[in-house]
Amino acid sequence: MRLRRMAAALNDMRRPWWPVAMALACALPVATPAQADESGNGGTVPAYDRPAFGFGTSALPLGGFAIEQGLPDWSLTKQDGVRSSQFFTDSLLRIGAGHGVELQVGSTPFNWLMQSAGGAAQRVTGRGDTTLSVKVAPPSGNPAWSWAMLGTVEFPDGENGLRLPQRAYTLGATVAQQLNERVTLGYFAQWQRLGNHGSYQLAGNYGYALSKAWGVYGEMVGLHQSGRSGALIGAGFTYLPNARLQWDISFDRGFVGTAPAWMAGFGVAFYFGR
């Protein structure tokens, strides 16, 4: 989520664009291709779309589906004198359509947002917006490289104070470079349009397989919208006890510009398929 989105700035005490962006971005993944399952059951480990910025470079096979769930995720933003702290349960359903195509439906079923400024505070709870996405992951002629594109439409159907003011459109691309059996580099770019506002994300990450089950990554992210820019640096762990289950934990820290002060996530992904 995920929402690969960067929402436009909202006025008054409504949710500012950085938390909106993070609500789905913080659940986004290290860009890695699918891997053979070495547990002996002959399955395939899909490239899950959480954690980290970006998304996996492989699509689920025809008939396969995955559920990815934040348990929860969190962001803290300090912008223009407004402090925003948000917890959210980011949910994503991925369905393999075959031939390198995947359909996705996402939302944040529960949000808890607290905003404060000048001694006043406001709390908002409820469901976030719904997103529909299509991922295309063409075959690669080089086994060391893989890539995919993801188009998303976000519908402003969430609770007041949590939804966007209008429909948003996002297009992202991710590339993975497998250096060896343990090391993967990921590159990610995203553009979003919301009304007359455009926003951009650029990210790079370094993934290292500590073992067949444990992985660690580090990332750096650049964000830009409406003349405002910022950057984050972060890291996380993934644990795959088998081909159909992944646990993850991650964090990011804003270190320059108007990026979120902190982001953190804890989540799980289940894969159902052959």
C-alpha positions, 0 to 999 in steps of 0.5 A: 500500500499499499497505497503508492500515493502522495496526496495533495496538501489539505487545509485546516485540520484535515489530514495533510499530504505527508501522512496520507502518502505514508499510510500506504507507502510505509507498507511498501516492499523491497523490490525483489523477484519471486524466489523458489521455495527451498522448504521442500514443498515445491512452491514459489515465494512471491515478491510481497508488496510490503515492507519498504517503498516500492513494490515487488517485481513479480506478479502472482500467477493465475488463480493465486492470491495474497493478503497483506496486512498492517498490524498496525503501521504508524507515522508522525508528521510535524508540518506548518505547526501541525503535529499529526500522529496516525495509526492505521491497519493497511490492507491489500488483496492481490489476485493473479490474473496470469501473463504477468498481470495482477489485480489489487484492492486496498484500503485502511479499514481502521485509522486513528489520527490525532492532530494538534496545533496551537493548543487545539487538538482533533481526533479522527477515526474510521476507514480510509479510502479504497484503491484499485490497482493493476500491476504488470510484470513483463518477463526479463531476458536477464535473470539478474534484472526484473521490473514491474509497473503499477497503476492505481486509482484511489477513490475518496470514499473514506471517513471525513477527515481521512479521505482525499478531496477527489480521486487520485491517480498514481503510476509507479515503476520498480526495478530489482537487480540481483547481484548474487544469491544474497544481495539485491538492489532495488530502484523505485519511482512514482508519480501521482496526480490529484487535481492540479497537484503532482507529487513524486517519490524516488527510492533506492534500497539494499536488501541482504538475505541473512539466511533462507528465512531472514532478510534485512534491508536499508533504504533512502527515499526522496519526496517532492510535491508543490515546491516542498521536498524531503528525504527519509532513511530507513531499514527493516527485517523480513521473516519467511518461515515458509513460502506462504507467510511473511512477517515484517517490521520496518522504520523510516526517519525523516532527516531533511526537508518536510518529510515525515518525522518518523514512520514505522510498520509491523505486518504480515503477508499470506500467500494462497496459490500453487 
